Amino acid sequence: MKTTTWLKSSIAGTALALSIACAPLATPTTAPAQSTTSPITATREATPASGPRTTIQATAVPVTPTLTPTATTQPTATQKPASSPLGYSRSNPANIGAELTYKGKHYSVGEYEASITLLELIRGDEAWQMIHKQNQFNDSPDEGFEYILAKVRFDYLDGSADKQFHLNTGVDFTAVSSEGKDYKLQLVVEPEPRLNADLYPGASHEGWVAFQVTKDDTNPLMTFGRDYRGSGGVWWKLFTGTTPAMVLPKTIIAPAIQPPATETTLVTATVTPTRPAPTPTSTPVPTSTNTPEPEPTPTPSLVPTPTPEPASTGEAFTVAAWVKFRSLTPAVPNDPLSPNGDMSIMDKMLDDGYNLDGWRLMKQDDNRFWLCFGDNPINGCQSGKDTTVTSTTVATVDQWYHVLGVRSSDRISIYINGALESSKPLPQYTDTGTAPLLIGKNALEGACLNGWMESMFVKERVMGDAEIRAISGLQPGTSREIKCP
């Protein structure tokens, strides 16, 4: 029986929670009751705020009892806690136009300080038209949903002078519904200018972030910098204060020209595998030269993120990425029990055993590209197995490849540079959907990709051959180097 249940996996963001130090409130005192005893002498030492300590002698005098009733001490009123500053909590979000300063930690630079401003909002059909115009392969909104485009300015104020801040819309910004539920990550090519950028301290950048929200949600929010518990961060309204259903449109949008391709660095998380020996994989074959297709016209592209969530919620999906290798072995050695040439491209395999539950799009130790699925309790990623399809193309260094895998209702297939290279009937497989989607690494082996990646996506549908050929003909734009610490 085939297990194909998809479960949404969570993304743990990393941010530094803000703390507020409050001075202790003074404790009110009540005057002592009058004494009816003989005279006594009391000594009190008072410690002033500054200056030497002084001693005050106070002599009590006898008091004749009277029938005057003792006054009742009035109860002390409880002081209300002050609300959080505007924009620094979900309960008190800032309006459009608000500039908020944030100090925290980021995976790319560590401690940093930034100023972030929500400049503009566009919602509904106008937002979708801009997104579709930017890239014809962007998906239309889901049923009952619509797009919101938020234009944001990011000023990188302070941080490591020798490291670039990797501003990634998919990781750094999240839309939250008025009911308090995070909206899923949207893997689309945003209109130019896109907010994705690599910045040194003192630099600024502004661009669009895309979200999908339900049509009936008139009060969604946007947040940046929350910790893994969902606390802290900075918050804005994704609606105007006076009319929640309205947004501020921009009348004229002039698309920008795509800049030349550049290469920067993306640091991934450290992986320490500690698992039993895997089922033996295929014997490596000698490498050969494969002549790639001519490089076509550049186009805007998606920027990789460390751990985005898959878009798939059903059985069929398409996964793809551009990839270029510096070396055919990882810069950081794999788990000793794993083939040293394995490098993951897009990976959603659980770490509870070797390729038992989930799927992988990868370059295998034989330097061919594989799409494979778990087959618990057996390693599903093996050459010749019905859960694995392999390319005829053999990877070489310093060459871009467009690698695409498809799982349909009846087949699994792999395409290289737009050409179908292997396809098999849909096998029995194990994929509970509980593994996180990782880019450029595997949770168990390491398998850290030694090179560059660009334009990754997972779509919850099967792309046709014509569409696959079209997107594979688009040259990658700004790419990022994948490095494991």
C-alpha positions as CSV (number, residue, x, y, z in Angstrom):
1,M,0.0,0.0,0.0
2,K,1.4,3.3,-1.0
3,T,1.8,6.0,1.7
4,T,1.5,9.4,0.2
5,T,0.3,11.6,3.0
6,W,1.7,15.1,3.0
7,L,2.0,17.1,6.2
8,K,3.1,20.6,6.4
9,S,6.4,20.9,8.1
10,S,7.2,23.9,10.2
11,I,10.1,26.3,9.7
12,A,11.9,27.4,12.6
13,G,13.1,31.0,12.3
14,T,16.0,32.3,14.3
15,A,15.7,35.8,15.9
16,L,16.7,37.4,19.2
17,A,13.8,38.0,21.5
18,L,13.6,41.6,22.7
19,S,13.6,42.1,26.5
20,I,12.5,45.1,28.6
21,A,13.9,45.7,32.0
22,C,11.4,47.2,34.4
23,A,12.4,48.9,37.7
24,P,10.7,47.4,40.8
25,L,7.7,49.4,42.1
26,A,8.1,51.0,45.6
27,T,6.2,49.1,48.3
28,P,3.7,51.4,50.0
29,T,4.0,51.6,53.9
30,T,1.3,51.9,56.5
31,A,1.8,54.1,59.6
32,P,2.3,52.0,62.8
33,A,-0.5,51.9,65.4
34,Q,-0.1,54.2,68.4
35,S,1.5,52.6,71.4
36,T,0.2,52.8,75.0
37,T,3.4,51.7,76.6
38,S,6.0,53.6,78.5
39,P,8.5,55.9,76.7
40,I,11.1,54.1,74.6
41,T,13.9,55.2,72.3
42,A,14.2,53.8,68.8
43,T,17.2,54.0,66.4
44,R,16.8,54.0,62.6
45,E,19.7,54.0,60.1
46,A,18.7,55.8,56.9
47,T,20.8,55.3,53.7
48,P,20.4,58.3,51.4
49,A,20.8,58.0,47.7
50,S,24.2,59.6,48.0
51,G,26.5,60.9,50.8
52,P,27.5,59.4,54.1
53,R,25.3,57.2,56.3
54,T,23.5,59.2,59.1
55,T,21.9,58.0,62.3
56,I,18.6,59.5,63.4
57,Q,17.5,59.3,67.1
58,A,13.7,59.3,67.6
59,T,12.2,59.4,71.1
60,A,8.7,58.0,71.5
61,V,6.3,59.8,74.0
62,P,3.5,58.3,76.0
63,V,0.1,58.5,74.5
64,T,-3.2,58.5,76.3
65,P,-5.6,56.0,74.8
66,T,-8.7,57.6,73.2
67,L,-11.8,56.3,71.6
68,T,-10.9,57.6,68.2
69,P,-11.3,54.7,65.7
70,T,-8.2,53.6,63.8
71,A,-8.3,54.6,60.2
72,T,-8.6,51.8,57.7
73,T,-5.7,51.5,55.2
74,Q,-6.9,52.0,51.6
75,P,-6.0,49.1,49.2
76,T,-3.2,49.8,46.8
77,A,-4.3,50.0,43.2
78,T,-2.7,47.4,40.8
79,Q,-0.6,49.1,38.2
80,K,-1.6,48.2,34.6
81,P,1.3,46.8,32.5
82,A,2.3,49.1,29.7
83,S,1.4,47.9,26.2
84,S,4.2,47.1,23.9
85,P,5.5,49.9,21.6
86,L,3.8,50.3,18.3
87,G,5.0,47.7,15.8
88,Y,6.8,45.4,18.3
89,S,4.0,42.9,19.0
90,R,1.3,41.1,17.1
91,S,-1.3,42.8,19.4
92,N,0.0,46.3,18.4
93,P,1.1,46.3,14.8
94,A,2.4,49.4,13.0
95,N,0.6,51.0,10.0
96,I,1.9,51.3,6.5
97,G,4.7,53.9,6.3
98,A,6.0,53.0,9.8
99,E,9.8,52.6,10.1
100,L,10.8,50.1,12.8
101,T,14.3,49.4,14.2
102,Y,15.2,45.8,15.0
103,K,18.1,44.2,16.7
104,G,18.6,40.5,16.6
105,K,20.5,37.5,15.1
106,H,20.4,36.3,11.5
107,Y,21.8,33.1,10.2
108,S,24.0,34.9,7.7
109,V,25.8,37.5,10.0
110,G,24.9,36.8,13.6
111,E,24.2,39.9,15.7
112,Y,22.9,42.9,13.6
113,E,20.7,46.0,13.6
114,A,18.4,47.1,10.8
115,S,15.6,49.6,10.1
116,I,12.6,48.3,8.1
117,T,9.8,50.3,6.5
118,L,6.6,49.1,4.9
119,L,6.2,51.5,2.0
120,E,3.3,50.3,-0.2
121,L,0.6,47.6,-0.5
122,I,-1.1,46.2,-3.5
123,R,-3.8,43.5,-3.2
124,G,-6.1,41.4,-5.4
125,D,-6.2,41.3,-9.2
126,E,-3.7,44.1,-9.7
127,A,-1.1,42.2,-7.5
128,W,-1.7,39.0,-9.5
129,Q,-1.3,40.8,-12.9
130,M,2.0,42.2,-11.8
131,I,3.2,38.8,-10.6
132,H,2.0,37.1,-13.8
133,K,3.6,39.8,-16.0
134,Q,7.0,39.3,-14.2
135,N,7.0,35.5,-14.9
136,Q,4.4,33.7,-16.9
137,F,5.1,30.5,-14.9
138,N,4.1,32.0,-11.6
139,D,1.1,30.2,-10.2
140,S,-2.3,31.9,-10.0
141,P,-3.7,32.3,-6.5
142,D,-5.2,29.2,-4.8
143,E,-9.0,28.9,-4.8
144,G,-10.3,31.4,-2.3
145,F,-7.0,33.2,-2.0
146,E,-5.5,36.4,-3.5
147,Y,-2.0,37.9,-3.7
148,I,-0.7,40.8,-1.6
149,L,2.4,42.6,-2.7
150,A,4.2,44.6,0.0
151,K,7.0,47.0,-0.9
152,V,9.6,47.1,1.9
153,R,12.7,49.2,2.5
154,F,15.5,47.5,4.5
155,D,18.4,49.6,5.9
156,Y,21.2,47.4,7.2
157,L,22.5,49.7,10.0
158,D,25.1,47.6,11.9
159,G,26.6,44.1,11.8
160,S,29.7,42.3,10.9
161,A,31.8,44.4,8.5
162,D,33.1,41.3,6.7
163,K,29.9,39.4,6.2
164,Q,26.9,40.1,3.9
165,F,23.4,40.0,5.2
166,H,21.4,37.7,3.0
167,L,17.9,39.2,2.8
168,N,15.5,36.5,1.7
169,T,11.8,37.2,1.5
170,G,10.8,33.6,2.0
171,V,12.7,33.3,5.3
172,D,12.6,36.7,6.8
173,F,9.0,37.9,6.2
174,T,5.8,36.1,7.0
175,A,2.1,36.9,6.6
176,V,-0.1,36.0,9.5
177,S,-3.9,35.8,9.3
178,S,-6.3,37.8,11.4
179,E,-7.0,34.5,13.2
180,G,-3.4,34.1,14.1
181,K,-2.3,31.4,11.6
182,D,0.9,31.8,9.4
183,Y,0.2,31.7,5.7
184,K,2.4,29.3,3.8
185,L,5.5,30.4,1.9
186,Q,4.9,31.5,-1.7
187,L,7.6,30.5,-4.1
188,V,7.0,33.0,-6.9
189,V,9.2,35.4,-8.8
190,E,8.2,38.8,-7.4
191,P,8.0,41.9,-9.6
192,E,11.1,44.1,-9.9
193,P,12.6,45.4,-7.8
194,R,12.6,42.3,-5.7
195,L,13.5,42.6,-2.0
196,N,16.1,39.8,-2.1
197,A,19.6,41.3,-1.7
198,D,23.1,40.8,-0.1
199,L,24.1,43.8,2.0
200,Y,27.1,45.0,4.0
201,P,26.5,47.4,6.9
202,G,25.4,50.8,5.8
203,A,23.6,49.6,2.6
204,S,19.9,49.8,1.9
205,H,17.5,48.0,-0.5
206,E,13.8,48.1,-1.2
207,G,11.6,45.8,-3.2
208,W,8.5,43.6,-3.3
209,V,7.5,40.7,-1.1
210,A,4.6,38.4,-2.2
211,F,2.0,36.8,0.0
212,Q,-1.2,34.8,-0.5
213,V,-4.1,35.5,1.9
214,T,-7.7,34.4,1.9
215,K,-10.0,36.8,0.2
216,D,-12.1,37.3,3.3
217,D,-9.2,38.1,5.6
218,T,-9.4,41.9,5.8
219,N,-6.8,42.3,8.6
220,P,-3.7,40.2,7.8
221,L,-0.3,41.1,9.3
222,M,3.3,41.0,8.2
223,T,6.1,40.1,10.6
224,F,9.9,40.0,10.6
225,G,12.4,38.6,13.0
226,R,10.3,36.4,15.3
227,D,12.0,33.7,17.3
228,Y,11.3,30.0,17.0
229,R,8.4,30.3,19.5
230,G,6.7,33.0,17.4
231,S,7.6,35.7,19.9
232,G,9.2,39.1,19.4
233,G,9.9,40.6,16.0
234,V,8.4,43.6,14.3
235,W,4.9,43.7,12.9
236,W,2.9,45.7,10.4
237,K,-0.7,45.8,9.2
238,L,-1.2,44.5,5.7
239,F,-4.2,46.8,5.4
240,T,-5.0,50.4,5.8
241,G,-6.1,51.6,9.2
242,T,-9.4,53.2,8.1
243,T,-10.6,50.7,5.5
244,P,-9.2,47.2,6.2
245,A,-10.3,45.8,2.8
246,M,-8.5,48.5,0.9
247,V,-4.8,48.8,0.0
248,L,-2.7,51.5,-1.5
249,P,-2.2,50.8,-5.2
250,K,0.6,52.0,-7.4
251,T,-0.6,53.3,-10.7
252,I,2.4,52.7,-12.9
253,I,4.9,49.9,-12.6
254,A,8.0,49.9,-14.8
255,P,9.7,46.5,-14.9
256,A,13.5,46.7,-14.2
257,I,16.1,45.2,-16.4
258,Q,17.6,42.0,-15.0
259,P,21.2,42.6,-13.8
260,P,24.1,40.4,-14.8
261,A,24.4,37.1,-13.0
262,T,26.5,37.2,-9.8
263,E,27.5,34.6,-7.2
264,T,27.3,35.1,-3.5
265,T,27.4,32.8,-0.5
266,L,24.7,31.0,1.5
267,V,25.7,29.2,4.7
268,T,23.7,26.2,5.6
269,A,23.3,24.5,8.9
270,T,25.8,22.0,10.2
271,V,24.7,18.4,9.9
272,T,26.0,15.7,12.3
273,P,24.7,12.3,11.1
274,T,24.7,9.4,13.6
275,R,22.8,6.6,11.9
276,P,23.4,2.9,11.1
277,A,25.0,1.7,7.9
278,P,22.9,2.3,4.7
279,T,21.9,-0.2,2.2
280,P,24.7,-0.3,-0.4
281,T,24.2,2.0,-3.3
282,S,25.2,1.7,-7.0
283,T,28.8,1.3,-8.1
284,P,30.1,4.6,-9.5
285,V,30.6,4.8,-13.2
286,P,33.3,6.8,-15.1
287,T,32.4,10.3,-15.8
288,S,32.0,11.6,-19.3
289,T,31.5,14.9,-21.0
290,N,28.0,16.0,-21.7
291,T,27.5,19.0,-24.0
292,P,24.9,21.3,-22.5
293,E,22.3,23.3,-24.5
294,P,23.3,26.9,-25.5
295,E,22.7,29.5,-22.8
296,P,19.4,31.4,-23.4
297,T,18.3,34.8,-22.4
298,P,18.5,35.6,-18.6
299,T,15.4,36.0,-16.6
300,P,14.5,37.0,-13.0
301,S,14.8,34.1,-10.6
302,L,14.0,32.8,-7.2
303,V,16.6,33.2,-4.4
304,P,17.4,30.1,-2.4
305,T,16.4,29.9,1.3
306,P,17.8,27.7,4.0
307,T,14.7,25.7,4.8
308,P,11.6,26.7,2.9
309,E,8.4,24.6,3.1
310,P,7.1,22.6,0.1
311,A,4.0,23.8,-1.7
312,S,2.7,20.3,-2.2
313,T,-0.2,19.0,-0.3
314,G,-1.1,16.1,-2.6
315,E,0.4,13.2,-4.4
316,A,1.6,14.9,-7.6
317,F,4.3,17.5,-7.6
318,T,7.2,19.0,-9.7
319,V,10.5,20.0,-8.1
320,A,13.3,21.8,-10.0
321,A,16.5,23.9,-9.6
322,W,19.4,25.2,-11.5
323,V,22.7,23.8,-10.2
324,K,26.4,24.3,-11.0
325,F,29.2,22.4,-9.2
326,R,32.6,23.7,-8.1
327,S,33.6,20.1,-7.3
328,L,31.9,16.8,-7.6
329,T,32.5,16.0,-4.0
330,P,31.3,17.9,-1.0
331,A,33.5,20.5,0.6
332,V,32.5,18.9,4.0
333,P,32.9,15.1,3.9
334,N,29.7,13.1,4.2
335,D,28.8,10.7,6.9
336,P,31.5,8.0,6.8
337,L,28.9,5.3,6.0
338,S,27.5,7.3,3.0
339,P,28.9,7.6,-0.6
340,N,31.3,10.6,-0.5
341,G,30.1,11.9,-3.9
342,D,26.4,12.3,-2.9
343,M,25.2,15.9,-3.0
344,S,21.5,16.8,-2.4
345,I,19.8,19.5,-4.5
346,M,16.3,19.5,-3.1
347,D,15.8,17.0,-0.2
348,K,12.8,16.0,1.8
349,M,14.0,12.8,3.3
350,L,13.6,12.0,7.0
351,D,16.8,11.4,9.1
352,D,15.5,8.2,10.8
353,G,17.3,5.9,8.4
354,Y,18.9,5.9,5.0
355,N,16.4,7.0,2.4
356,L,13.4,5.3,4.1
357,D,10.8,8.1,4.2
358,G,10.5,11.0,1.8
359,W,12.2,12.0,-1.5
360,R,15.4,13.5,-2.8
361,L,16.5,15.3,-6.0
362,M,20.3,14.9,-5.9
363,K,23.6,14.3,-7.7
364,Q,24.6,10.8,-6.7
365,D,28.1,9.4,-6.2
366,D,28.1,8.2,-9.8
367,N,27.8,11.9,-10.9
368,R,24.3,11.3,-12.4
369,F,21.2,13.1,-11.3
370,W,18.7,11.1,-9.3
371,L,15.0,11.5,-8.2
372,C,14.3,8.8,-5.6
373,F,11.7,8.0,-2.9
374,G,11.8,6.2,0.4
375,D,10.8,2.6,0.7
376,N,10.7,1.8,4.4
377,P,12.3,-0.4,5.7
378,I,14.6,-0.5,2.6
379,N,16.8,2.2,1.2
380,G,14.7,3.6,-1.7
381,C,17.6,5.4,-3.4
382,Q,19.4,2.7,-5.3
383,S,20.3,2.4,-8.9
384,G,17.9,0.1,-10.8
385,K,15.3,0.2,-8.0
386,D,11.7,1.0,-9.0
387,T,11.7,4.0,-6.5
388,T,14.7,5.7,-8.3
389,V,15.0,7.3,-11.7
390,T,18.5,8.4,-12.9
391,S,19.7,10.7,-15.7
392,T,21.8,9.8,-18.6
393,T,23.6,13.1,-18.3
394,V,26.8,12.9,-16.2
395,A,27.6,16.1,-14.3
396,T,30.8,18.1,-14.7
397,V,32.1,21.1,-12.9
398,D,31.5,24.8,-13.9
399,Q,28.5,24.0,-15.9
400,W,24.9,25.0,-15.2
401,Y,22.2,22.2,-15.3
402,H,18.5,22.5,-15.0
403,V,17.4,19.5,-13.0
404,L,13.7,18.7,-12.7
405,G,11.8,15.8,-11.2
406,V,8.1,15.0,-11.5
407,R,5.8,12.7,-9.5
408,S,2.5,12.3,-11.2
409,S,-0.4,10.0,-10.4
410,D,1.1,7.2,-12.4
411,R,4.8,7.9,-13.1
412,I,8.1,9.3,-11.7
413,S,10.4,11.2,-14.1
414,I,13.6,13.2,-14.3
415,Y,14.4,15.9,-16.8
416,I,17.8,17.5,-17.5
417,N,18.0,20.8,-19.4
418,G,14.4,20.3,-20.5
419,A,14.8,16.8,-21.9
420,L,13.2,13.7,-20.4
421,E,16.0,11.3,-19.5
422,S,14.2,8.6,-17.4
423,S,10.7,7.7,-16.4
424,K,9.1,4.7,-14.6
425,P,5.6,3.7,-13.4
426,L,4.7,5.1,-10.0
427,P,6.1,2.6,-7.5
428,Q,5.0,1.7,-4.0
429,Y,7.0,4.2,-1.8
430,T,7.0,5.8,1.7
431,D,6.5,9.5,2.0
432,T,4.7,10.6,5.2
433,G,5.5,14.3,4.4
434,T,7.0,14.8,7.9
435,A,10.5,15.7,6.8
436,P,11.5,19.4,6.3
437,L,12.4,20.5,2.8
438,L,16.2,21.2,2.7
439,I,18.1,22.9,0.0
440,G,21.6,21.8,-0.9
441,K,21.9,19.2,1.9
442,N,20.6,16.0,3.5
443,A,19.6,15.8,7.1
444,L,21.4,12.4,7.7
445,E,24.3,12.2,5.3
446,G,25.3,15.8,5.1
447,A,25.5,15.7,1.3
448,C,26.2,19.4,1.1
449,L,26.2,20.7,-2.4
450,N,29.6,22.1,-3.4
451,G,28.7,24.8,-5.8
452,W,25.8,27.2,-6.7
453,M,22.0,26.9,-6.9
454,E,19.3,29.1,-8.3
455,S,15.6,29.2,-9.1
456,M,14.4,26.3,-6.9
457,F,10.7,25.5,-6.6
458,V,8.3,22.8,-5.6
459,K,4.9,23.0,-7.2
460,E,1.8,20.9,-6.3
461,R,1.1,19.9,-9.8
462,V,2.6,18.1,-12.8
463,M,4.3,20.4,-15.3
464,G,3.9,19.4,-18.9
465,D,6.8,18.8,-21.4
466,A,6.3,22.1,-23.2
467,E,6.3,24.1,-19.9
468,I,9.4,22.2,-18.7
469,R,11.3,23.0,-22.0
470,A,10.3,26.6,-21.6
471,I,11.6,27.1,-18.1
472,S,14.8,25.1,-18.7
473,G,15.5,27.6,-21.5
474,L,15.7,30.4,-19.0
475,Q,19.3,31.1,-17.9
476,P,19.8,31.4,-14.2
477,G,20.2,34.9,-12.8
478,T,21.7,35.9,-9.4
479,S,22.9,32.6,-7.9
480,R,24.2,31.7,-4.4
481,E,27.0,29.5,-3.4
482,I,26.0,26.7,-1.0
483,K,28.5,26.2,1.8
484,C,28.4,24.0,4.9
485,P,30.3,25.3,8.0
